[in-house]
Amino acid sequence: MVKRQVPNPAEIFELLKFKKVELNGKKRRLESALTIHDLRDIAKRRTPAAAFDYTDGAAEGEISLSRARQAFEDVEFHPSILKDVSHVDTTTQVLGGSSAMPFGIAPTGFTRLMQTEGEVAGAGAAGAAGIPFSLSTLGTTSIEGVKAANPHGRNWFQLYVMNDREVSYGLVERAAKAGFDTLFFTVDTPVAGARLRDKRNGFSIPPQISLGTVIDALPRPWWWWDFLTTPQLEFASFSSTGGTVGELLNAAMDPSIDYEALEEIRAIWPGKIAIKGVQNVEDSKRLADLGVDGIVLSNHGGRQLDRAPVPFHLLPEVVREVGKDTEVMVDTGIMNGADIVASIALGAKFTLIGRAYLYGLMAGGREGVDRTIEILSEEIVRTMKLLQVNSIEELEPRHVTQLTRFNRVPKESSTTIL
């Protein structure tokens, strides 16, 4: 029999621990976010449907995005044991410079639409964290504005070649003059993908006020207050506005770009150059033979060709073929620091986050981006410690198995179970 007694009030009071009430609403909601998915939930509550869906959505049936995220969820890790991991080093070298973490912020378009601080918040947070920030040609902050927000950090510029090539090449020269050290030449956007959420929402740049948007705005007055009381939302690098995203892209982009355009760009760009949007081994090999500094395996976050290859699935084969000659990076679908660790283990030199960054931005501006970086960084460190590796360099293919639901990865791959 268990002996029972009357509770001692003094002992009960010792057990009572009241959490300090946080009066700052933004700080309170960001502290409550423990994952990127939590930040997404907050972002959805605080952002009008059209702006949120522009970020959250992908092309057509959104199959490419779903598969990319599933690929990371299907990772199996293989940890070691009995190693001292009281300290791990997450720093890495990429494209001629250092990064405190093995990820940077990807280029995103129309960023001030999601939250009015836009690229300034992203660049400032990246600089504070010691990771690179990428500015899109379709950005809503100028090249010079990003440099001012991140004066001592690494800034990268992502280039779309537009119909007026002189405008594009002028942007390359401006980025070089501003001290940007890397150029991302994006090659997967000859025309816009069919982003059906945007069409259903009647999404346009700039946003149009209708009965639907007014109704949607009622529970989100802070977003509209920011939108209406800050400088007009427009592209910082060119003047085309008015229309759906697809219409703007189709009007602006040059579908005739080829390898000659790549050579023209290389002739005027003094820094490192990486080709973004590579989706097969053959193109990777040709680019490596041409001597580019890096390639980014990417299907544009699933926003262009639906059912495109999953970049994470391509990674081991591409690294085997060209990894000794060029730096292989990967994006699309990253929602956890473990996704980043798995990518590095399979040979990626670096990774890029897009939606994860924008969820944080929508959830809380600059502080929300800081929280995104903090969450991913904590997950990276924890995953490395549980794998029992001390540095990025120690991560190897033996640490990861890709469990795949498709037959895309070659059978001879030792990292795949079919």
Secondary structure, 3 states (H helix, E strand, C coil): CCCCCCCCHHHHHHHCCCCCCCCCHHHHHHHHCCCHHHHHHHHHHHCCHHHHHHHHCCCCCCHHHHHHHHHHHCEEECCCCCCCCCCCECCEEECCEEECCCEEECCCCCHHHHCCCHHHHHHHHHHHHCCCEEEECCCCCCHHHHHHHCCCCCEEEEECCECCHHHHHHHHHHHHHCCCCEEEEECCCCCCCCCHHHHHHCCCCCCCCCHHHHHHHCCCHHHHHHHHHCCCCCCCCCCCCCCCHHHHHHHHECCCCCHHHHHHHHHHCCCEEEEEEECCHHHHHHHHHHCCCEEEECCHHHCCCCCCCCHHHHHHHHHHHHCCCCEEEECCCCCCHHHHHHHHHCCCCEEEECHHHHHHHHHHHHHHHHHHHHHHHHHHHHHHHHHCCCEHHHCCHHHEEEECCCCCCCCCCCCEEC
